[in-house]
Amino acid sequence: MATTEIMTINMGPQHPSTHGVLQLILELDGEIVKKATPHIGFLHRGVEKLSEHRTYHQVIPLTDRLDYLAPMSNNLGYVLAVEKLLGITDLIPDRANRVRVILAELTRIKSHLVWLATHALDIGAMTVFLYCFREREAIIDIYEKISGARMTSNYFRVGGLSADLPAGIEQEIRSFVAAMPGLVDTYEGLLTGNRIWQKRTIGVGKISAEDAIDIGLSGPALRGSGVDWDLRRDNPYCGYEEYDFNVPVRTEGDTFARYKARLDEMRESCKIVNQALDKLQPGPVLADAPKVCLPPKKDVVNTIEGLIHHFKIITEGFKAEVGEVYQGIEAPKGELGYYLISDGGNHPYRMKIRPPSFVNLQALPQMVEGSLLADVIATIGTLDIVLGEIDR
Amino acid sequence: MSEHAAVAKLKERFAGAVLEVAEFRGETTVTVKKEEIVAIASFLKQDLGYNFLCDLCGVDYLGQTPRFMVVYNLYNISSKDRLRVKVPVAENDAEVETVSGVWATANWHERECWDLMGISFANHPDLRRILMPADWVGHPLRKDYPLQGPDRAPYQGRLS
């Protein structure tokens, strides 16, 4: 009589579909996954600890290195949390908020493009990978013109932006978002009706709405299970309540549903960017909060008060009132939260990041146990994890 | 500012367990006794609808008594409402009952809290290090853990 034995294999940390340095220990009965145990932490840099030893402004460059595929979103979540801590949220100029929305949505598209590219590549579709990276390059060019960096943007500041938009960039963004929905249609044309794609994604990595909430899924991963929740609409920040957009929700809870939800999100992001560009008016990009925001350069070089302010903010930073705040934003991968505690000093007493990828990855074992080994690949892809954010 | 609705219900149900209620920037923080945390968490989830545990973390108030706080950032997906619950934890008894039976997502959060802050969670199904190597000594997020790593002098000032 034939006997079977459970085989334990290591998947990763160098497997291409483990997206960085995720190690999965899989216990297999033939091709059926009996148990999956994720091992993380290979990239741990101690960002939270470092933040306790830097001024509030000096923490910003640490945040865009968390989810390096969506750096502006990470910057945004952090500066919003500090602004809430300082009580200056209402002072942020309209132009700064609109630019933040434009860049947050471009970042969403940029992040989803990498997700789609690598997800499709994991499953075996090469062409989509090349198309998505071509479009992502256009967003990176916009990033570079605005922030000076292609990846680690560091453009948002507590109180607004580091600088105004460069001349001509609005037209470039407008051209991009005009073309993008058609390009999303192209990706859909390659994948959605494809029988191999459907076989690899429909019914794969299923999770019910109740289980998804319980395990802490958020963002498109949660909305793919039928939970209609989006922080941009439900707990608006940066004036998101003024924009007209839909929150794509699918009820199937499988890999295909999450794929469709993210594609629809890209289309909705284009709508939001267009509306923000329509409403973008000339004006200041930094709050009128001289103890927090750097003075204009002309004041620094022409007035002693400006020079002193600049010197004090750069060398000592600013102090925040004693208190604690939590600010969550709808990042491309889900709820990105920053919990800040101030003891009255010039740096966070404690900063805890709520990284969506970390929590989403926790759902992987229950999504893959009992399914085929090949489905593990598809399920990792559909969770859209970034290990820099998971390990911090 | 009027009292948060959930706080009133918590006070009614767990009168002896609510230690402090604080409001800051429109956010409510309730500090409760750690012995009651599982009962309170269950009540918040089942009766008050806080079905989403956004985040759980530890805070080290070195030099104060009690030294630690475990913080639970909760969210109610139906009412879009947030609430923060904290429990004080003494240094010589740095253990809290796990809430992973209430919200499954607490599993990894508690492992991280144990790993980095050294606060243990009783009855946790799989309490082991998550970000640091299994044989790592110490808990890096504690305030008395050297910023520049073990066997180095405590950091005295800013890096830049």
Chai-1 contact restraints between the chains, C-beta under 6 A:
chainA,res_idxA,chainB,res_idxB,connection_type,confidence,min_distance_angstrom,max_distance_angstrom,comment,restraint_id
A,G41,B,L131,contact,1.0,0.0,6.0,A-B,restraint_1
A,H44,B,L131,contact,1.0,0.0,6.0,A-B,restraint_2
A,K49,B,P140,contact,1.0,0.0,6.0,A-B,restraint_3
A,K49,B,L141,contact,1.0,0.0,6.0,A-B,restraint_4
A,H53,B,L147,contact,1.0,0.0,6.0,A-B,restraint_5
A,K84,B,R25,contact,1.0,0.0,6.0,A-B,restraint_6
A,I213,B,N51,contact,1.0,0.0,6.0,A-B,restraint_7
A,I213,B,F52,contact,1.0,0.0,6.0,A-B,restraint_8
A,D214,B,A104,contact,1.0,0.0,6.0,A-B,restraint_9
A,I215,B,A104,contact,1.0,0.0,6.0,A-B,restraint_10
A,I215,B,T105,contact,1.0,0.0,6.0,A-B,restraint_11
A,G216,B,T105,contact,1.0,0.0,6.0,A-B,restraint_12
A,W229,B,I77,contact,1.0,0.0,6.0,A-B,restraint_13
A,D234,B,K80,contact,1.0,0.0,6.0,A-B,restraint_14
A,N235,B,K80,contact,1.0,0.0,6.0,A-B,restraint_15
A,G323,B,F24,contact,1.0,0.0,6.0,A-B,restraint_16
A,V325,B,R25,contact,1.0,0.0,6.0,A-B,restraint_17
A,Y326,B,N73,contact,1.0,0.0,6.0,A-B,restraint_18
A,G337,B,C54,contact,1.0,0.0,6.0,A-B,restraint_19
A,G337,B,D55,contact,1.0,0.0,6.0,A-B,restraint_20
A,R350,B,V59,contact,1.0,0.0,6.0,A-B,restraint_21
A,K352,B,C57,contact,1.0,0.0,6.0,A-B,restraint_22
A,R354,B,C54,contact,1.0,0.0,6.0,A-B,restraint_23
A,R354,B,D55,contact,1.0,0.0,6.0,A-B,restraint_24
A,V359,B,T105,contact,1.0,0.0,6.0,A-B,restraint_25
A,Q362,B,W108,contact,1.0,0.0,6.0,A-B,restraint_26
